[in-house]
Amino acid sequence: MASVDLTTAAGQAAVAYQDALNQARNMQNMLLRQYGFTAPAVGGGYSVESAQRAFDPNVLFDKATGGIDAARVQELAGSLQAGGTGLLADISRGGAAAEAEAALGARAAGISGGGLAAQRRRLAEAQTGEQLGQARQQFLASFGEAMAPIGGAYQGLQIAQAQAKAQEEAARAAAATLPQTPEEEAIAESATTQAPIFRGANQAGGILSPGSRGNYKIKGQPRGKVPAKKPGQTFTGKGGVNWVYRPQGPSGAGWYKKK
């Protein structure tokens, strides 16, 4: 896993999610060894290691649904075989012993060649098959329990990442509303002005952008034919002084000039 910032909630959630995956993988490896399941290997034959790779939760966890791909698990479970060790092997050996015991009992009773002897063998085989089926279902149930914490950890990661993104967007929005320096205002004005904002003496001009109005800080009353009061409205007085109407100026609503 790439390095994460553990001082953030998102970073801690990412570690928790990876820990859940690792713990689930360790548990499923232990279960496969305990039951003795094997799966087809790339080079042929069957091995426990192949089964462990096939059941890796990093592969089986579906982020789109937030859970383990149950259909894929069932498909993989169908390819599992009992190896020479583990619970399944013990059940098979026990079944073989039961069949042998049934055969000996039939011979001792003088019925080794009849249908009753065959019936006893089939019964022993059926009991063994039932025990193997139950063991397989128990494995799948235990596997599901081992995988369960991953979903909660992943949901926690999604929530933490969404919150971090929202905080970043809020910070950018707050930064965008901070007062501009005179240099920033001058740049904004030159970048957004397509035509002269201020016109000749005693003439109303255009609307000055909000980012540029902060340069006009001295409140007063222009002389001449003053236009209607609109936020950002500009006017050049009879003396050639440039004015801007600021409804929320530093000294309240009114006309402001630079100096």
N, C-alpha and C positions, 0 to 999 in steps of 0.2 A: 504494500500500500504506500502511495506517495506520502511524503511528510505533510502533516496538518498542523494548524495552529491550535494548540490545546487550550489557549486562553479564551477561545470563542466557543459558544454553545454548538455551533455547526461542527467545529473541529472535534469536540468531545463526542458529539452524536456519531460522527464518522468512525471514530475509534470504537464506540460501543457496537456499531453495526458490524465492523470487521471482527470484533471479538465474538459476536454472536455467530458469525459464519465459521470462525475457527473452532469454537466449542462444539457446534453442530457437526462439523467435519470429524472432529476427534471422536465424538459419540458414535457417529455412523460407522466409523472404522472399527471401533470396539465391538459394535453389534454384529458387523459382518464376520469378524473373527470369532466372536462368541458362538454364532450360529453355524459358522463354517461354510458360508456361501461363497461360490466362485462364479466368475463370469468369463465369457470368451475373451481371450487375449488376442492382440494384433497378430502375433506370430503363430497363432494356433494354440489349441489346448485351452484350459481354464485355470484361473488363478484368483486368489483373494484380492490381490493388488488391482486386478482389472475391475473387480466388483467395487472396490473402494473408489477408483477413478470414475466409474460410471455413476455412482451415487453421490458424487461431490456436490454439496449444497451450493457452491459457487456457480455450478452449471445448472442445477435444477431449480434454483430460486428465480421466480419470474417477477421482475420489477414492475411489469405492467399491471399485474394483479395483486402484487404485494404478498405472494405466498408461493409455496412449492408447487411445481407443475405436477399435479396428481396423475394426470393421464400418462405423462412420461415415466413416473415412478412405477405405475402398474405395468407399463410396457417393459421396463427394465427388470421388474420382479419376475416376469415370465421367462426371462433368459437366465435366471440364476440357477445354479446347480449345486448340489451338496458335495462338498469336498471330503477329504479323508479325515478331517478333524472337526471338532465342534459339536454342537448340540444335534444337528441333523445327522451327522455320522453316528453319534451315539444311538439315536432313534433307529437308524437303519440296522445297526449291529444288533440292537435289542430285538428288532423285528425278525432278523435272520435267526437269532437264537430261539425266538418263540416258534418260528416255523419248524426249526429242527426238533424242538421239544415236542411239537404236535406230531411230527412224523414218527418220532420214537414211541410216543404214546400210542399211535395208531398201530405200529408194528407189534407193540407189546400186547395190544388188544386183539391182534390177529385181523386187523381191518386195513392193513397198509395198501392193499391193492384196490379197495372199493371206493365208492362215491363218498362215503363218510370221511375217509382219510383226506380226500381232495377238499371236502367241505371245511375240514379243520384247517387245512393249509390256506384256503381262501380267506377264512376268518382272520387268521394271523396276519395275512397280507393286508386285509382291509383295515385292521387296527393300526398297522404300521403306517399305511397311507393316510389315515385320518390324523394320526399324531404328527406326521410331516406337514400336512395341510394346516393344522392348528399352529405349528411352530412358525410356518411362513406368515400366517396372519398376525401372530404375536410380534414377529420381526417388523412387519409393516406398521403396526400400531406404535411400537417403540420408536421406530424411525420417525414417524409423524410427530411424536412428542418431542424428540430431540430437535426437530426442525422448527417447532412452534415459536421459540423466542426470536427467530430471525425477522419475522413479519413485524413485530412490535418495534424492534431496533431500527428497521428500515423506515417505518412510519415516523419514528422520532427523528431520524435523519432528514426526511422530507420536510417535516415541520420546521426544524432548526434552519435548514437552508432557505426555506421560504421567508422565515422571519429575518434572517440575515439580509436577504435581497431587499425586503421591504425597508429595513433600516438604512441600507445603502441608498436606496432611492429617496428616502426622506431626507438623508443628509445632503444629497445632491440638490434637492429642491430647496432646502434651507440655505445652502451656499449660494444658490442662484438669486435669492432675495436679499442678500447682504448688501449694504450701501456700497456703491462704487467709489473708488478713489477718483480725484479729478482727472488723472491720466486715463483711467478706464472709461470715464464718461466721455472724454474727448474722442477716444478711439471709437466708442459706440456711436457717438453722434456723427462722426465722419463716415462710419461704415453704413449707417442706416439712412443718411440724408441723400436723397436723389436730386433735390432742388433746393435753392436757398430758403431757409426757414424764416429769416428776417428780411423784410423788404425796406423800401425807402422810408424816409422820415414821415411820421404821421400816417403810417400804413400798417394794417393788420397783416400778420404773417401766417405761417402754417402752425401745426401742432408739434411741439418739441417732444421727443421721446422721453419716457419716464427716467431713463438712466442718465439723461443729460440735464435734468432740471435742478439737480443738487448744486450746480455751479452758481445758481441765482439765489443768493441768500439774504440780500438787503431789501427789506420791504419798503415800499413807497407807493406813490401815485403818479403814473405817467401823465404827461401833458399832451393834449391833442384829442383827436376823435377816437377815444378808447373803444375797442370792440367788445362784444359780449364776453362774459367770463366763462371760459371753458377750460377744463384741465389741460395744461400744456399750451394754451393759446399764447402766441407771441405777438408783440406789438413794438414798433419803433416809434418812440416819442418825437416831439418836435425838435428836441435837442439832439436827436440821433442816438439816444440811449435805448438799448434793447431791453425789453421787459418780457417776463413770462408769468402767466397766471398759475399759481400753485394753491389748490384748495386745501392742501395739508402742508403748507410751508412751515419753516421753523418758528415763525411768529404768528401762525394762524393763516387762514385763507387770505389771499391778496396777491397783488402784483409784486414781483421781485426782479431786482437787477443784480448784476455781478458786483459793481462797485460804484 
